[in-house]
């Protein structure tokens, strides 16, 4: 039966699903990645060990928690973070897979909506994400540069110390920033 046969008008509720991130969300991600790049440049340059802390991870973790992207969008954020890392001296191209893995892990945490870690979810998820990203980076570094080569690899303990130290710092940064930035974004949305 169609609507003319019954004499009633039929209406259908259609739920609109956005095609992706909004312009405001994209700008937020860009600003946070830029802030991470500035931190990596100025604070990361203080360290002269083979592997430097990567504050870009903290900023994409914060961005993913705030905008809650789909997995494909989180993957793009991770690849963009890897691209930003290419502007800094270091090991070329290894940040692409490591930041991609990290962004996908963070997106998984963001989908849990605070069920993992409760109030400390930003810190817990950032810590795990940083360890995953650093672990992928370290595994690729060892596989590509130190396997079968004549160059003596740095002890794993050195890399592990940097990874876990960076994870701790990133966790604090994201935990401290998440609540006020999230509140500011909610106030802005309510004002519209």
Long-range contacts (C-beta under 8 A, 24 or more apart in sequence): 20-70, 20-73, 21-67, 21-69, 21-73, 25-67, 25-69, 28-63, 28-66, 28-67, 28-185, 29-60, 29-63, 29-67, 29-77, 29-80, 32-59, 32-60, 32-62, 32-63, 33-59, 33-60, 33-63, 33-77, 33-80, 33-81, 33-84, 34-84, 35-59, 36-60, 36-81, 36-84, 37-84, 37-87, 37-88, 40-85, 40-88, 41-88, 44-88, 47-162, 49-154, 49-158, 49-162, 50-154, 50-158, 50-159, 51-90, 51-134, 51-137, 51-138, 51-141, 51-158, 51-159, 51-162, 51-163, 52-90, 52-162, 53-162, 53-165, 53-166, 53-169, 54-85, 54-95, 54-130, 54-133, 54-134, 54-166, 55-169, 55-170, 55-173, 56-81, 56-84, 56-85, 56-99, 57-81, 57-99, 57-102, 57-126, 57-129, 57-130, 57-133, 57-166, 57-170, 58-126, 58-130, 58-169, 58-170, 58-173, 58-174, 60-99, 60-102, 60-103, 60-106, 61-102, 61-106, 61-122, 61-125, 61-126, 61-129, 61-130, 61-170, 61-174, 62-122, 62-126, 62-173, 62-174, 62-177, 62-178, 62-181, 64-103, 64-106, 64-107, 64-110, 65-106, 65-109, 65-110, 65-122, 65-125, 65-174, 65-178, 65-182, 66-178, 66-181, 66-182, 66-185, 68-110, 68-111, 69-107, 69-110, 70-107, 71-104, 71-107, 74-103, 74-104, 74-106, 74-107, 74-110, 75-100, 75-103, 75-104, 77-103, 78-102, 78-103, 78-104, 79-103, 91-137, 91-141, 91-145, 94-137, 94-140, 94-141, 94-144, 95-137, 97-136, 97-140, 98-133, 98-134, 98-136, 98-137, 98-140, 99-133, 101-132, 101-133, 101-136, 102-129, 102-130, 102-132, 102-133, 102-136, 103-129, 105-129, 105-132, 105-133, 120-175, 122-171, 122-174, 122-175, 122-178, 123-171, 123-172, 123-174, 123-175, 124-171, 126-167, 126-170, 126-171, 126-173, 126-174, 126-175, 127-167, 127-168, 127-170, 127-171, 128-167, 130-163, 130-166, 130-167, 130-170, 130-171, 131-163, 131-164, 131-167, 134-159, 134-162, 134-163, 134-166, 134-167, 135-163, 138-163
